[in-house]
Amino acid sequence: MSDRRRSWRRALVVWAALVVVAGGLTIWLRDSEEPSGPYVWERASPTPSLPEGWETACSRSTPDDKGRTLCFFRSR
């Protein structure tokens, strides 16, 4: 076997070992982390209510074939 093939094989083995070690380290660090409380989506505030007058602002929108309308409005 040539030296070139041997060096490629060694490089491949070293690369594979690094991948395995890095994966194990990642799993170990992720599992060792203490839960810091609720997830972000659990702390979300309730859906904001629509502003006054939204019915008249959206009355000019044309419904699609399923009866849905899309209305954009901006509040300050």
N, C-alpha and C positions, 0 to 999 in steps of 0.2 A: 504494500500500500504506500502511496506517495505521501510526502510530508504535507502537501497541500490538502489532500483528503483528510488526513489526520487532524490538521488544524481546523478545518471546517467542522469536523465531527466534534472536536473539543469545544469550539465556539457554540455549536448547537446545544450541547449538553450544558454548558454554562448558562446559556440563555434560558433553557428550559428550567434549570434549577432556580434561576432568579425569578422567573414567572411564578413558580410554585411557592417560593418563600414570600414574595410580595403578596400573592393571593392569601396565603395563610396569615400574614401580618395584617392585611386589611380586614379579614374576618375577625381576627382576634381583637383588633382595636375597635371595630364596630360593636362587637358583643360586650366589650368591657365598658362601654359608655353607659353612664347612668341615665335613665330617662329624665329629662329636665322638665317634665310636665306635659300638658296637652299639646297635641300637634298644632301647627299654625292654623289649619283649616277648622279646628275645633274652637279656636279663639275668635273666629270671625264674628263681626257684629251682624245683627239681623239685616235683612234686605231693606234698604231705605224705601220709604213710601214715596209715591209719585207726588210731584208738586201740584198745587192748586191750579186749576185751569187746564190740565193736561187733556181733558176730553175735547175741548174746543180747539186746542192746538193740533191735535191728531185727527180731527174730523175731516180734513181735506185729503188724507192719504187714501189711496185706492187699494182695496183688498186684492190679494192674488187669487188663484184658482181654488185654493183651499180656505179662503175667507180670512186669511191672516193679513195684518197690515204692519208696516214698519214705520215708526215715527221717531224722529230725533228732536230733542229739545234741549236747550242749555239753560242752566240756572246759575246765578252768580254766587 
